[in-house]
Each structure stands twice: as C-alpha cells, then as structure tokens.
Amino acid sequence: MIKVGIVGISGYSGVTALEILLKHPKVRVTYVSANQTNGKVEDIWPKLKGQCSLSCSRYQAEKAVKSCEVIFLAVPHTVAMGLTPELLKSKVKIIDLSADYRLPEADHYQKFYETVHKDKGNLKNAVYGLPELYRTQIKKAILVANPGCYPTAAILGCAPIMATYSDTVEQIIIDAKSGVSGGGKKLSESLMFCEVNENFKAYKVLSHQHTPEIEHYLSRLAGKDFPLTFVPHLLPVNRGILATIYISLNKKMSYQQVYDLYQKFYKTEPFTRVLKPNEHAELKNVTYTNFCDIGISVDENKKLLIITSAIDNLLKGAAGQAVQNMNIMHQFEETTGLL
C-alpha cells in the first residue's frame, strides 16, 4: 500500500485522478490540495460523498512531503515547475499532469507556453509517460511527465509506422477534435455553453502548444526531425478526443501490411486496441475508459494511410494514464484500478 497525494483536486484531471485512486486497491490517498478551493472533498465534489473524508486547503510542501510517497501534480501549466524541485529533494516521486516537463528543450517550452522555464535542471531527468513507448524508463523514474491528451492520441496513432517505416513517410497531417473538458475548468468565454453548443471550430491553428510535443516524440521514433501539421478543433461534447491522421507515403503499402504492423506493435499493450478491418475509432467506445482505439484505412493507389485514434481526454489523455504510470513505477499490475 502506498501513500498518494493530489495537488489540484478542484480541476477535472485532479478529481478524475482522485476518483480512480480512491478505488485503487494498492493506494491510500493521504493528501489533497487546491490553491483556490478549501473545504471537505465531499463538499467540493458532492459525487464523492461518503468516499473521501479528507479536507482540501492551499498547498503546503512540508505537509505534502510528510504525507506522501507519490504526488500527482494536476496543476495548470507553469505551476508544476515551481513545486517539483522541493518535492524531488524530499525523495517524493512525482507524476506531473501539466506540460512543464514534457519538452526537453527549455527554448521550446518558452516559445509555446510564453514563460521562461524555472527548473531547467530537471528537464533532463523527466521521463515522458507514454507507457507504450517508454515503459522501461518509467519503471525507474522519479519524475514522470504525463503526456498531453492530443499528443497521446496522435503519437499512438503514428508510432508503429514512424518507428518502422519512417523513410516511407512523406507527410503527416493530424486533424484532431476534443471535448470541452480538454480546456480545463478555468472561466473562458470560448468555453461557455452558448459559445460551444451547436458549434464546431478549429482553434490555435499552426500555433497549438501540443505541436512541438507531438513532433519531438515522433521525430525521436523516426530517428530524424520530422515536421508535421497539427490542427485542433473543439467539439460540443464534454469529453473525448478523436484524431484523424493522414499519412502520405512514397511507396505503396497494402492494408494487410499496415494492419499486421499495428497489431504486432500493440500486441501486448493492455490499453491500445487496433480495430478490425472497416472499423473506425469512435468517442463513445472510449469515453470513461483508459483505452485508445485505433482504426486503419489504406488507399494503395494514392499511397495514403488514414489512421483514426480515439481516447478519453481525462483518462488515457490525463488522469488514467497518470495512474497507469504510477502502477508501472511501483510494479503493480498495469491495469490495476483502471479496468
């Protein structure tokens, strides 16, 4: 049994992590905090009434360190890097759900998050928490950078082809759509009901902060720099991400060849499902789960591969994957608390 804390339970990712961990057989939640929210957890989130007796208050590092062996940082971008150094000095393991440690280059972080990174020294120590690619490193990690929701769907959709046939890939275009909870709980006019309902739009075209994250890890798989095009859209639904990925090739590949590649690549992965022929990823099949569904279509004559990849942005795209990483770090069965 390990003692776990969550910093930032007032947000969607934080409370989702709390819900999972309260039912996790190998975990005891011993600390929760949120800087703008005080009171009993069951008053803050009435759906947890009778499930959690903890009270929430402003973050106190000393109390967190004394109470926990692992801390989930479900805080806004730019906040985690101010908390992490002190926690690491106290030998607490950290799973950061923000973007603060996902990009190994501080210059890229500053460009896309418009803030100078305050903890450049720990960037090189962070392990990118995508289990399908970095499970071995996650097992030994003390600081895990939980992937973004869009990058999780995009990277899993592209990984097999980029790891195996990168020289065949000419171009990648990722057309991705997210539910509104992906924007967090902060008050924003663009996320208000009347702005989202009966609407569908692209946003941050060619400037979204997840672009360098997707490019970096796919380039690492390919063994060379590989620029791509990523366009996010906002769906009028609460949760879920669907990425439609267009991969242009320089030679013909058959459907069976691609299907066999994806099946082999993800054969032992508990949460990545390669769909049968003529099946395509859908939100309704992954929401409220930690699964990523991947569908495959191939146009041999056009040398075009189309991948659909769907996840729940709050689970496989955030809190679920964070718990999956915790399970790996502590050598629990990877699916514990997630099935």
N, C-alpha and C positions, 0 to 999 in steps of 0.2 A: 504494500500500500504506500503510495507516495502522496506528499502534501503539495497541493497545487493552488496557485493564486491567479486571479484575472484582474488586470488593470484595464479599466474601461468597460464596465458591465452595462453602462447606460446606452451603448450603441448596439446595432444589430448583430455585428460579428461577436461582440463581447457576450451578449446574452445568449447567443446561439452556442458559443463555447461552453458557457455555464450550464445550459440545458443538457448538453452531451455529458459533461463531466460529473454532474450530479448523479447520473445513472451509470457511470463507469465503475465497474467492479474493482478496479485496481487503484482508484483515486479517492482522496478526500479533499474537498475544496475547503481551504482554511483561511483564505483571504480574498476579499474583493474590494475594489475602489473605483471611483469615478470623480473627477475633479469638479464637475458641475452638478452632481447628484448625491444627495445624502438620504439616509434612512434605511429601513429594513428592506432587504431584497424583495420580499413578497409584497411590499407596498409599491416599490418601483416597478416591478413586473408581476402583477396580480396572478398571471398564469402559473407562477411558481409558488403560489400559496400552499403552505404545508410541505414544501420540498426543500426549502433552504431557510435556516434560522440565522444566517449571517446578516450583518448590517454593513452598509456601504458608506464610506466617507472619503475625504480627499486622500490622495496617495501619500503614504508615509514610507519612505525607503526602509527605515530601520524595522518597522513593524512587518513589512513585506518579507524582508530577508529572514527574520526570526521565524516567520510562519510557514515558509515555503521552500521546497526543493526545486520546483519548476514554476516559472511565471509566464503567463500568456500576456503579451502587450497588445491589447486591442484598442490602440490609441490612434489619434489622427497622425498622418504623415508629419514629420519634423519633430514629433514629441518623443518618440522612442529613443532616438539617438541621445537625448538628454538624460534618460533613465538608465540606459544599458550599461555604461561603464561602471557605475557603482554596484549594480547587481552582479556583474561578472566578477568583480573583485571579491564579492562575498560568496563566490562559488555556486551561485544560483544559476540553473540552466534557463535559457530564455528562448521563447518562440515568439517572434515578432510578426504580427499580422499586418503591420504597416509596410510602407515601401522603403524604410530608411536603410536597410541593409541588403536590398535585392541587387543593386547595381554596384559592381566592384570599383567603378571609376567615380571618384567624387565629382569630377567635372560634369559627367553626365547627370548626376543627381542634381547638381546646382542648376543646370540648364533646364531640366524638365520640372523640377519642384521649386525653382526660384528661391532657393535657400542654400547657404553655404553649409556643407556637412560638418557637424561638430565632433564627430567621432571617427575620423578617417582611419585611425589605427585599427579599429575593429572591423572595418570593411573586409579586410583580407581574411579575417577569422570566421566570418559568417558563412554558413553552408546554405545553399539555395534548397528550399524544402519541397522539391518535387520528387516524391519517392520513386516514381517510375524511372527516373534518371540518376538520382543521387542517393539512393538508399544506403549504400556502404558508407558514404561520408556522413549522412545524417546519424547513423548509429553512434558515431564518435563525437558528435557535435555538442558544443555548449551554447552556441548561438545559431539558431535557425531562422533564416529569412523566409517566412511563408510567402509563396508566390502570389501575385495578383490574380484576380478572377479571370480577366480577359487572357492574360498570358497562360494560365493553366489550360484553358480550352484550346488556345491557339497552338501552344507548344506540343501538347499531347496529340493534336490533330496532325502536326507536321513531323514529329520526331522520327518515326520509322523511315520515312523517305529521305529526310535530311541526314540521318545517321548512316544510311546505307547507299543512297544514290544521289548524293549532293551534286556530283558533277553532271547529273542528268537534269537537274532543276534549273530552269531559266529565270523564272519569276514566281513570286508568291504574293497573292492579294488576299487579305483577310477581311472579310465583311462580317462584323460581329454585332450582336444585339444583346442588350442587357435589361433586366428588370430594374425597377426604380430603387430597390433597396441597395443596389450597387453603388448608388451615390451617397450612401450613408444617411445618418439621421439629422444632419445639420439642416437648419432652415434655409431654403433656397427657393427663389421664385420659380426657377426652371423645373423644380421637382414637386411643385404644388399640384394637387389633384386636378384643378381646372386646366393646368398647363400640359399635363401628361395624358389625361383621359381623352380618348378618341383622337389621339395624336401619335405620330411616329416620326422621328427625326434623327439625322446624323448630327454629331457634335464633336468638337475638338478635332476636326478633320486635318490630318497631317501634323497634328501637334499634341496628340494624347500622350500622357506620361507613361503609359504602358508600352509604347512603341519601342524604346530602347531596351526594355526588359525582354521583349519577345525576340528582337534582333540579336541581342547578346547571346542568349542561350541556344538559339537555333544556329547562330554562327559558330558557337563552340562545338555543337554537334557536327557541323559540316567541316570544321577544321579550317574555315576561312571566313572573312567578312561577307555577310550576305544581307544586303539591304532588302527591305520588303515594304509593302504598302498595307497599312492598317487603318481601317475606318470603323469607329464605334457608332452605335445607334442606341437610342433609348426607346424601349418598348413600354406600352401602357399595361404592364403586369408587375406584380410585387417582386418576383424573384425568378432567377434562371438566366443563363447565357447560352445563346446559340451562335456559333461561328460557322460561316460558310467560307471555305478556304479554296481558292482557285490556284492550282499549281501547274504552271506551264513547263513542259518538258522539251528536251531537244532530241528525243527519240521515242519511238512507240513503246508503250508498256501495256500489257493486257490486264484486264480486270483481275483475272486469277493470280497473276504475278503480284499485283499490288495487294490483293486480299490476303494471300499467303504471307506476304511480308508483314502486314499489320497483325495478323493472327499470331505469327511467331514472336514478334516483338513484344506483344502484350499477353502472351500465353499464361504467364504466371502472376499477372497483376490482378489483385483482388477487386480493384475498383475501376478498371478500364475495360469496357466491353466493346468489342468490334462486332458490329451488327451484320446480320445475314445479307446476302445479295438482295438488292431492291428495297432494303430498309434504310431509313434515314433518321438521324438524331432528332428527337423532339423534346421540348421542355417538360411536358407532362410526365415523361418517363424517368426523369432525373431529379425533379424538384423534391425537396425533403429527403434526399439521399446523398451519399458521398460518391456516387458513380459518375464517370464520364462515359457517355455513349459516342461512338464514332461510326459514321456511315461513309461508304466509299462509292464513288462513281467514276468511270473512266471512259473518255472518248479517245479511242486509239488514233483515229484519223486526224483529230485536232491536236493530238499529243497533250491532252488536257486531263488532269486529275482533279476531281472535286471532292473535298472532304467536308462532312458536316460533323461538328463536335458540340456536344451539349453538356452543361453542368449546372448545378445549383450554385449560384454565386456566393451564398452564405455558408455552404457546406464544403463541397470539393474546392470551391473558389475562395474559401476563407477558413471558418472555424472547424469544419470537418477535416480538412487537410491538416490543420494545425494539430488536432488530436491524433490523426494518423501519424504525424511526425513524432509526437510525444510517445506514442506506442513503440515506434521504431527505436527512439533514443533510449528507452527503458527495457527493450527486449520483451515487450508484451506481444501477444498475438496482434498483428497489424490491424485487424478488423475489430478489435475489442471496443465496445461502446458505440460502434458505427453501423452495425447491422441489426 
